Amino acid sequence: MADSEKLSTDPYKGVRDFYPADWARMRAMFSCIRETLNRYGYEEYNASPLERAELYEAKTSEEIVNEQTYTFTDRGDRRVTLRPEMTPTLARMLAAKRREFPLPIRWFSIGNRFRYERPQRGRLREFYQVDVDLLGAVNVPHTDVEIISIASAILKSFGATEDDFTIRVSSRALLNAACAAAGLSEDATRSYLRLLDRKAKMPADEFATEVHNLTNIDPLALIEDGTAPEVNSEKQALKTLLDVLSKRGVGNAQFDPEITRGFLYYTGMVFEVYDTNPENTRALFGGGRYDKLLSLFGGDQIPAVGFGMGDVTLADFLETHGLASKVSSAPILFLGTVLPYDQCAVEIEAVADKIRVQGISVFTNIVNKHIGDQVKEANRRGIPYFAAVGSDEIDSGTLRVKRLATGEERALVLSDVSTFCIH
Amino acid sequence: MADSEKLSTDPYKGVRDFYPADWARMRAMFSCIRETLNRYGYEEYNASPLERAELYEAKTSEEIVNEQTYTFTDRGDRRVTLRPEMTPTLARMLAAKRREFPLPIRWFSIGNRFRYERPQRGRLREFYQVDVDLLGAVNVPHTDVEIISIASAILKSFGATEDDFTIRVSSRALLNAACAAAGLSEDATRSYLRLLDRKAKMPADEFATEVHNLTNIDPLALIEDGTAPEVNSEKQALKTLLDVLSKRGVGNAQFDPEITRGFLYYTGMVFEVYDTNPENTRALFGGGRYDKLLSLFGGDQIPAVGFGMGDVTLADFLETHGLASKVSSAPILFLGTVLPYDQCAVEIEAVADKIRVQGISVFTNIVNKHIGDQVKEANRRGIPYFAAVGSDEIDSGTLRVKRLATGEERALVLSDVSTFCIH
């Protein structure tokens, strides 16, 4: 034990420390999301962030596997990856107990994901994500509609209105049909989709040149002009989807053929949610349909649609629109001591316990400190109520409780403290 | 994307998948603990499981660092460790923002920890742990008493009585004093403590031989006979601690000089909680005082006392004593459909939404299925209430809701559904 050695206090690069106020904000955000998802009948699952590395090698987008995973070899020579996303884990878990769960499955998970990225605004090496999935129901477009509706309901549950965000919807089936109509091979289609995914980040002429290197007919033009029947039929399916969405009260969704999503495994509808604030141009989050993923484990294909919502972009969005909830991690009541704590610890804690059983968070003054300093300390800690315990209070079983913000004071028998101390 | 390749559905060795029922149990367990800790004025913090490897090299017990950490090198050549315990992270976080937080600090954290162990009952490579710490108050024994009281309060909050568990308390100060009185050097003291930590797992004669290799006078004998004044003074301090604990309503704590705890950083009181069930001989959890840990980051020493409680041993204990909470992750109401969902999706979801706003978790039947099969499905899913929506219900805005366990049925206007559907 090298006591004299000084260590750095920084966290590992690209990850965050959550002090109580930070963690209370995160927990409040997740609670709000969890409540919405529960109301839609979704059940929460979880798993270890440690996964066998091969789980990602077949399915995740190439960029993530090649450049962004944390993969290492354990002491038993097993290759382990820190999960960069949840969907492969969900697919694995379902495949493992396929017969135990009746379809459809409505599940969600909230937890951390890891990507080795160059740290920058909104991009961390560890972020939290909510993953929501509806599996095993073939009812398109209604399953797609449900997933997009829930994405919208979550933002609205924070107080966002349809003026604050838009939902851009497209479909891999549409893009694939357009690529096929343009004569692209499967490989060229994949290259085209990767290119389209980067379109917003590159100059228009560069995009045009790169498209031209792949094909003479830009699939996007085919989607627009509507000459190919397979393309039109997929366009019509999307129109129906948007129509149902609108009837379900989601009025800010629109068709955008340039939405592709990065992951290779999408097969149908894809969507991304954008902030209407023009300063925030990156997608807030998104998702889509991935009907083939589960068959990687053998067994039947299971239709699946879902989305993932990261904590950093969501918190930024809420902050920008003044929707971030004001939460405090502080206790409710500072129980000060007139006598030194040592002289009456048992009696003070007996008083505290009578208040704790009412569900009130009580912070007792366990150190010797002047009573005026204790009030100051309560304020500094953000504790909203203060009461001091001396012999009188111990004998009488009553307490004068003060609401520090207003100075209002109330004499209360101990069992009534919760009638005055409100969160 | 290699669709034909079949992957194993097993999780990585030694970690768990949490299906909704499993995760609901974990969440219920943590909620109960969180509530108790909040009542004592403790605030929750968190951090990434990724830590710089050097954080552990100076402080954690040698066994853990040498054999049990997950340590790897990232793509930027930084050595990273998956946290095997939370205390070094807490120490780092406090050292980083030492001036921002008034002392004392009452904090806790609930999260996963990682150790590369041979998987066996109660030993996983990823487990969850609650870490509770009281820092910056020198008020011994009252701070020690508070920490042990909280450990006891948590078990009691699950319904455990003092017949179900015992708290064995000792002190590193006492053990150090006894080792010094026995003439042991600092190194020999460390070896002796390591030996004592393993005593319960080894034959008595082997222990005696190994002690004899270190010293002619067994420090345990010195503690018992009470001839050395420094030893007696530490024994007296422990007696006072146990006396205050008993007055605080913790009647099942007792002195046990063989309690040492594995970690090198303990400096004072140490305790372990044991199941009274003789079949469960391993400690449930434990903790102690570690006054020097924070000075590793420079700056002043901060007195600190705390404990860590792992999820696996706790869940086993609750299970054994019939205290595990019965929780369900299932939604509350199965909203069945008389007409095919496709034909009235918008109307059905409008009905569902009117129930969801009452805080009720509604699972809508999104697939085409006979109504009798929908009732069966609700039962299979563990959903306690059932209602079917047809044209009549859509027109009238009322619903017949059935409690499946009893068959009791109630006709309700939509806005009253929550008066009948109780969790």
Interface residues (C-beta under 8 A of the other chain):
Chain A: M1 A2 D3 E5 K6 L7 S8 T9 D10 P11 Y12 K13 V15 R16 D17 F18 Y19 P20 W23 A24 M26 R27 E35 N38 R39 Y40 G41 E43 E44 Y45 N46 A47 S48 P49 L50 E51 R52 E54 L55 A58 K59 Y70 F72 T73 D74 R75 G76 R78 V80 L82 T89 R92 M93 A95 A96 K97 P102 L103 P104 R106 W107 N112 F114 Y116 R125 E126 L134 A137 V138 N139 H142 T143 V145 E146 S149 V244 K247 R248 L264 Y265 K292 S295 L296 F297 G298 S329 A330 P331 Y341 D342 A345 V346 E349 R356 G359 I360 S361 V362 F363 T364 I366 V367 N368 E377 R380 R381
Chain B: M1 A2 D3 E5 K6 L7 S8 T9 D10 P11 Y12 K13 V15 R16 D17 F18 Y19 P20 W23 A24 M26 R27 E35 N38 R39 Y40 G41 E43 E44 Y45 N46 A47 S48 P49 L50 E51 R52 E54 L55 A58 K59 Y70 F72 T73 D74 R75 G76 R78 V80 L82 T89 R92 M93 A95 A96 K97 P102 L103 P104 R106 W107 N112 F114 Y116 R125 E126 L134 A137 V138 N139 H142 T143 V145 E146 S149 V244 K247 R248 L264 Y265 K292 S295 L296 F297 G298 S329 A330 P331 Y341 D342 A345 V346 E349 R356 G359 I360 S361 V362 F363 T364 I366 V367 N368 E377 R380 R381
